[in-house]
Amino acid sequence: MAKPSVRFELDGGHWVADRDSVGFVGVTDLGEVEFLITSEALAEMLDPELVGIDSETAMETFIEFEADIHRIARLEFVKRLGGEPPILLTSADVEISGPASTR
């Protein structure tokens, strides 16, 4: 089985206030790659009807959906051929129709 191009560990991420996002790190054969997922994307994952969420709810949502977020990040990393870090994941990248689809 082939090794994924970017690998992640479940670490809970960290809040990046100036980007209104949660930051997390993936590891490739060439080193670490920084990722950000916006609070809007996290709100979309939690409930597509939400307009936005605060930092505490964003962190809780990141932890709840971390495995799904890593899957999305891996797909986006490959689609963008790496790209200039940090790789920003937005609500347009989140293809989850709501919490029921991931449980």
C-alpha positions in Angstrom: 0.0 0.0 0.0 1.3 3.4 -0.9 2.2 5.9 1.8 0.1 9.1 1.8 1.7 12.2 0.4 1.0 14.1 3.7 0.4 12.5 7.1 -1.3 13.9 10.2 -1.5 13.2 13.9 -4.6 13.9 16.0 -3.3 16.8 18.0 -6.2 19.2 18.3 -4.7 22.0 16.3 -4.2 25.6 17.5 -6.2 28.8 17.1 -4.8 31.4 14.8 -6.6 34.6 15.8 -5.3 36.9 13.0 -6.6 34.4 10.4 -9.8 33.4 12.3 -8.7 29.8 11.6 -7.4 26.6 13.3 -3.9 25.8 12.3 -2.5 22.2 12.1 0.5 20.6 10.6 1.0 17.8 8.1 4.2 15.9 7.5 5.6 15.0 4.0 8.8 13.3 3.0 10.3 16.8 2.6 9.2 18.1 6.0 6.3 19.8 7.7 3.5 21.6 5.9 1.2 24.2 7.6 -2.5 24.1 7.1 -5.3 26.4 8.2 -9.1 25.8 8.2 -11.3 28.8 8.5 -13.9 29.2 11.2 -16.5 29.5 8.4 -15.5 26.1 7.1 -15.7 24.6 10.6 -19.2 26.2 11.0 -20.2 24.6 7.7 -19.1 21.2 9.0 -21.0 21.7 12.3 -24.2 23.0 10.7 -24.5 24.3 7.2 -27.1 26.9 8.5 -24.5 28.6 10.8 -23.0 31.9 9.6 -20.0 31.8 11.9 -18.6 30.5 15.2 -16.4 31.8 18.0 -12.9 30.5 18.6 -13.9 28.1 21.4 -16.6 26.5 19.2 -14.2 26.4 16.3 -11.6 24.5 18.4 -14.2 22.0 19.7 -15.5 21.5 16.1 -11.9 20.9 14.8 -11.4 18.2 17.4 -14.7 16.6 16.7 -14.1 16.5 12.9 -10.3 16.3 13.0 -10.1 13.0 11.1 -12.4 14.3 8.3 -10.4 17.6 8.2 -7.2 15.6 7.7 -8.8 13.7 4.9 -9.9 16.9 3.2 -6.5 18.5 3.7 -4.8 15.4 2.2 -7.0 15.7 -0.9 -6.5 19.4 -1.2 -2.8 19.0 -0.8 -2.6 16.6 -3.7 -5.1 18.6 -5.8 -3.0 21.8 -5.3 0.3 20.0 -5.8 1.5 21.1 -2.5 1.2 24.9 -2.9 2.6 27.7 -0.8 2.0 27.2 2.9 0.0 27.6 4.9 -2.6 25.8 2.8 -5.9 27.4 3.5 -9.0 25.2 3.7 -12.3 27.2 3.3 -16.0 26.3 3.2 -15.6 25.7 -0.5 -13.2 22.9 0.3 -15.6 21.3 2.8 -17.8 18.8 1.0 -19.7 17.6 4.0 -23.4 18.2 4.0 -23.6 18.2 7.8 -22.8 16.3 10.9 -25.0 13.4 10.0 -22.9 12.5 6.9 -19.8 11.8 9.0 -21.3 9.8 11.8 
